[in-house]
Amino acid sequence: MAEVAFSRHVQTDAARWATEALRHADESARRGGDAIDRQQLATLWLSATLAADGVQLPHTLEGRLRTAHHKLALTDDASWLAYQRWFEIYLPLVSSSVAAPSR
């Protein structure tokens, strides 16, 4: 739903749906314990994509991406490599520490 809202240029709905998806993914991850949760990673990836395109998402997104990236870096499972690399790309794009260019 977040992707559909974004494609229709309704950023507030995209943000709402992405935030809801993050909540569901977080709950799924909590139930799974310390294991890497594919649903959570996919939702983080979508949310990072939306945030990089200007959708205002929860300020916790950067921390969630960092935590997921760290978990992925600790695993030897190559099936997670795509997520790890994409998170490396998106982290600076969604970082609150990236300053806007001054005029």
PyRosetta script that sets phi, psi and omega in degrees:
from pyrosetta import init, pose_from_sequence

init()
pose = pose_from_sequence("MAEVAFSRHVQTDAARWATEALRHADESARRGGDAIDRQQLATLWLSATLAADGVQLPHTLEGRLRTAHHKLALTDDASWLAYQRWFEIYLPLVSSSVAAPSR")
pose.set_psi(1, -36.4)
pose.set_omega(1, 179.2)
pose.set_phi(2, -63.0)
pose.set_psi(2, -41.1)
pose.set_omega(2, 178.8)
pose.set_phi(3, -65.3)
pose.set_psi(3, -40.0)
pose.set_omega(3, 179.5)
pose.set_phi(4, -64.5)
pose.set_psi(4, -46.7)
pose.set_omega(4, 179.3)
pose.set_phi(5, -60.2)
pose.set_psi(5, -41.5)
pose.set_omega(5, 179.7)
pose.set_phi(6, -64.8)
pose.set_psi(6, -42.5)
pose.set_omega(6, -179.9)
pose.set_phi(7, -65.3)
pose.set_psi(7, -23.1)
pose.set_omega(7, 176.4)
pose.set_phi(8, -92.3)
pose.set_psi(8, 7.1)
pose.set_omega(8, 177.1)
pose.set_phi(9, 64.2)
pose.set_psi(9, 34.4)
pose.set_omega(9, 176.2)
pose.set_phi(10, -111.8)
pose.set_psi(10, 82.4)
pose.set_omega(10, -173.0)
pose.set_phi(11, -64.3)
pose.set_psi(11, -34.3)
pose.set_omega(11, 180.0)
pose.set_phi(12, -64.2)
pose.set_psi(12, -40.1)
pose.set_omega(12, 177.0)
pose.set_phi(13, -69.8)
pose.set_psi(13, -38.2)
pose.set_omega(13, 177.3)
pose.set_phi(14, -60.3)
pose.set_psi(14, -43.1)
pose.set_omega(14, 178.8)
pose.set_phi(15, -64.4)
pose.set_psi(15, -42.7)
pose.set_omega(15, -179.3)
pose.set_phi(16, -62.8)
pose.set_psi(16, -47.3)
pose.set_omega(16, -178.8)
pose.set_phi(17, -67.7)
pose.set_psi(17, -39.8)
pose.set_omega(17, 178.5)
pose.set_phi(18, -65.0)
pose.set_psi(18, -41.1)
pose.set_omega(18, 178.1)
pose.set_phi(19, -63.2)
pose.set_psi(19, -42.2)
pose.set_omega(19, 177.2)
pose.set_phi(20, -63.5)
pose.set_psi(20, -41.3)
pose.set_omega(20, 178.4)
pose.set_phi(21, -64.2)
pose.set_psi(21, -38.5)
pose.set_omega(21, 177.2)
pose.set_phi(22, -62.5)
pose.set_psi(22, -41.5)
pose.set_omega(22, 178.1)
pose.set_phi(23, -60.2)
pose.set_psi(23, -47.2)
pose.set_omega(23, 179.5)
pose.set_phi(24, -63.1)
pose.set_psi(24, -42.3)
pose.set_omega(24, 179.9)
pose.set_phi(25, -66.1)
pose.set_psi(25, -38.3)
pose.set_omega(25, 177.4)
pose.set_phi(26, -62.8)
pose.set_psi(26, -41.3)
pose.set_omega(26, 178.6)
pose.set_phi(27, -64.5)
pose.set_psi(27, -41.9)
pose.set_omega(27, 177.1)
pose.set_phi(28, -61.2)
pose.set_psi(28, -42.5)
pose.set_omega(28, 179.4)
pose.set_phi(29, -65.8)
pose.set_psi(29, -39.1)
pose.set_omega(29, 178.3)
pose.set_phi(30, -60.9)
pose.set_psi(30, -41.6)
pose.set_omega(30, 179.4)
pose.set_phi(31, -65.3)
pose.set_psi(31, -30.1)
pose.set_omega(31, -178.3)
pose.set_phi(32, -83.2)
pose.set_psi(32, -7.2)
pose.set_omega(32, -179.3)
pose.set_phi(33, 76.7)
pose.set_psi(33, -137.2)
pose.set_omega(33, -176.6)
pose.set_phi(34, -83.2)
pose.set_psi(34, -6.9)
pose.set_omega(34, -178.3)
pose.set_phi(35, -64.3)
pose.set_psi(35, 151.3)
pose.set_omega(35, 176.0)
pose.set_phi(36, -73.2)
pose.set_psi(36, 130.6)
pose.set_omega(36, -175.6)
pose.set_phi(37, -107.6)
pose.set_psi(37, 117.4)
pose.set_omega(37, -176.6)
pose.set_phi(38, -62.3)
pose.set_psi(38, -38.0)
pose.set_omega(38, 179.2)
pose.set_phi(39, -63.3)
pose.set_psi(39, -41.9)
pose.set_omega(39, 179.5)
pose.set_phi(40, -65.4)
pose.set_psi(40, -42.1)
pose.set_omega(40, 179.7)
pose.set_phi(41, -63.5)
pose.set_psi(41, -42.8)
pose.set_omega(41, 179.4)
pose.set_phi(42, -63.7)
pose.set_psi(42, -38.9)
pose.set_omega(42, 179.3)
pose.set_phi(43, -69.5)
pose.set_psi(43, -39.3)
pose.set_omega(43, 176.1)
pose.set_phi(44, -63.4)
pose.set_psi(44, -40.5)
pose.set_omega(44, 179.3)
pose.set_phi(45, -62.1)
pose.set_psi(45, -47.9)
pose.set_omega(45, 177.9)
pose.set_phi(46, -60.6)
pose.set_psi(46, -45.8)
pose.set_omega(46, -178.5)
pose.set_phi(47, -63.3)
pose.set_psi(47, -39.9)
pose.set_omega(47, 178.1)
pose.set_phi(48, -65.1)
pose.set_psi(48, -38.9)
pose.set_omega(48, 177.6)
pose.set_phi(49, -61.9)
pose.set_psi(49, -46.0)
pose.set_omega(49, 179.2)
pose.set_phi(50, -64.2)
pose.set_psi(50, -43.9)
pose.set_omega(50, -179.4)
pose.set_phi(51, -62.7)
pose.set_psi(51, -40.5)
pose.set_omega(51, 178.7)
pose.set_phi(52, -64.3)
pose.set_psi(52, -25.7)
pose.set_omega(52, 177.9)
pose.set_phi(53, -91.8)
pose.set_psi(53, 9.4)
pose.set_omega(53, 172.6)
pose.set_phi(54, 99.9)
pose.set_psi(54, 2.2)
pose.set_omega(54, 177.6)
pose.set_phi(55, -75.5)
pose.set_psi(55, 129.8)
pose.set_omega(55, -179.6)
pose.set_phi(56, -79.2)
pose.set_psi(56, 111.7)
pose.set_omega(56, -179.3)
pose.set_phi(57, -116.3)
pose.set_psi(57, 170.2)
pose.set_omega(57, -178.1)
pose.set_phi(58, -53.4)
pose.set_psi(58, 142.6)
pose.set_omega(58, -179.1)
pose.set_phi(59, -63.1)
pose.set_psi(59, -12.6)
pose.set_omega(59, -179.9)
pose.set_phi(60, -79.5)
pose.set_psi(60, -6.3)
pose.set_omega(60, -177.4)
pose.set_phi(61, -59.0)
pose.set_psi(61, -44.8)
pose.set_omega(61, -179.0)
pose.set_phi(62, -59.3)
pose.set_psi(62, -46.5)
pose.set_omega(62, 178.9)
pose.set_phi(63, -62.5)
pose.set_psi(63, -40.1)
pose.set_omega(63, 178.2)
pose.set_phi(64, -63.5)
pose.set_psi(64, -43.2)
pose.set_omega(64, 177.9)
pose.set_phi(65, -62.2)
pose.set_psi(65, -42.9)
pose.set_omega(65, 179.6)
pose.set_phi(66, -62.4)
pose.set_psi(66, -44.4)
pose.set_omega(66, 179.6)
pose.set_phi(67, -62.0)
pose.set_psi(67, -46.2)
pose.set_omega(67, 179.6)
pose.set_phi(68, -63.7)
pose.set_psi(68, -42.8)
pose.set_omega(68, 179.5)
pose.set_phi(69, -61.0)
pose.set_psi(69, -42.2)
pose.set_omega(69, 179.4)
pose.set_phi(70, -62.5)
pose.set_psi(70, -45.3)
pose.set_omega(70, 177.7)
pose.set_phi(71, -59.5)
pose.set_psi(71, -43.0)
pose.set_omega(71, -179.3)
pose.set_phi(72, -65.7)
pose.set_psi(72, -36.7)
pose.set_omega(72, -179.4)
pose.set_phi(73, -66.7)
pose.set_psi(73, -25.4)
pose.set_omega(73, -178.5)
pose.set_phi(74, -84.4)
pose.set_psi(74, -9.9)
pose.set_omega(74, -178.3)
pose.set_phi(75, -95.5)
pose.set_psi(75, 150.6)
pose.set_omega(75, 176.4)
pose.set_phi(76, -96.8)
pose.set_psi(76, 3.2)
pose.set_omega(76, -176.2)
pose.set_phi(77, -79.4)
pose.set_psi(77, 112.8)
pose.set_omega(77, -177.1)
pose.set_phi(78, -67.0)
pose.set_psi(78, -15.8)
pose.set_omega(78, -179.2)
pose.set_phi(79, -68.3)
pose.set_psi(79, -15.3)
pose.set_omega(79, 179.2)
pose.set_phi(80, -96.3)
pose.set_psi(80, -0.7)
pose.set_omega(80, -172.9)
pose.set_phi(81, -61.5)
pose.set_psi(81, -38.1)
pose.set_omega(81, 179.8)
pose.set_phi(82, -61.5)
pose.set_psi(82, -44.4)
pose.set_omega(82, 177.7)
pose.set_phi(83, -60.8)
pose.set_psi(83, -46.2)
pose.set_omega(83, -178.5)
pose.set_phi(84, -58.0)
pose.set_psi(84, -46.1)
pose.set_omega(84, -178.6)
pose.set_phi(85, -66.7)
pose.set_psi(85, -42.9)
pose.set_omega(85, 179.0)
pose.set_phi(86, -64.3)
pose.set_psi(86, -38.1)
pose.set_omega(86, 178.3)
pose.set_phi(87, -65.6)
pose.set_psi(87, -34.4)
pose.set_omega(87, 175.8)
pose.set_phi(88, -62.1)
pose.set_psi(88, -35.5)
pose.set_omega(88, 178.5)
pose.set_phi(89, -72.8)
pose.set_psi(89, -44.2)
pose.set_omega(89, -174.3)
pose.set_phi(90, -77.6)
pose.set_psi(90, -27.0)
pose.set_omega(90, -177.0)
pose.set_phi(91, -53.9)
pose.set_psi(91, -49.6)
pose.set_omega(91, 178.9)
pose.set_phi(92, -67.7)
pose.set_psi(92, -25.2)
pose.set_omega(92, -179.3)
pose.set_phi(93, -73.9)
pose.set_psi(93, -30.2)
pose.set_omega(93, -178.6)
pose.set_phi(94, -103.1)
pose.set_psi(94, -0.8)
pose.set_omega(94, -176.5)
pose.set_phi(95, -64.1)
pose.set_psi(95, 133.3)
pose.set_omega(95, 177.2)
pose.set_phi(96, -72.6)
pose.set_psi(96, -12.9)
pose.set_omega(96, -178.9)
pose.set_phi(97, -87.4)
pose.set_psi(97, -7.0)
pose.set_omega(97, 178.4)
pose.set_phi(98, -76.9)
pose.set_psi(98, 117.7)
pose.set_omega(98, -177.6)
pose.set_phi(99, -82.6)
pose.set_psi(99, 142.7)
pose.set_omega(99, 174.8)
pose.set_phi(100, -71.0)
pose.set_psi(100, 147.7)
pose.set_omega(100, 178.9)
pose.set_phi(101, -60.1)
pose.set_psi(101, 137.3)
pose.set_omega(101, 178.8)
pose.set_phi(102, -86.9)
pose.set_psi(102, 151.7)
pose.set_omega(102, -178.4)
pose.set_phi(103, -113.1)
pose.dump_pdb("model.pdb")
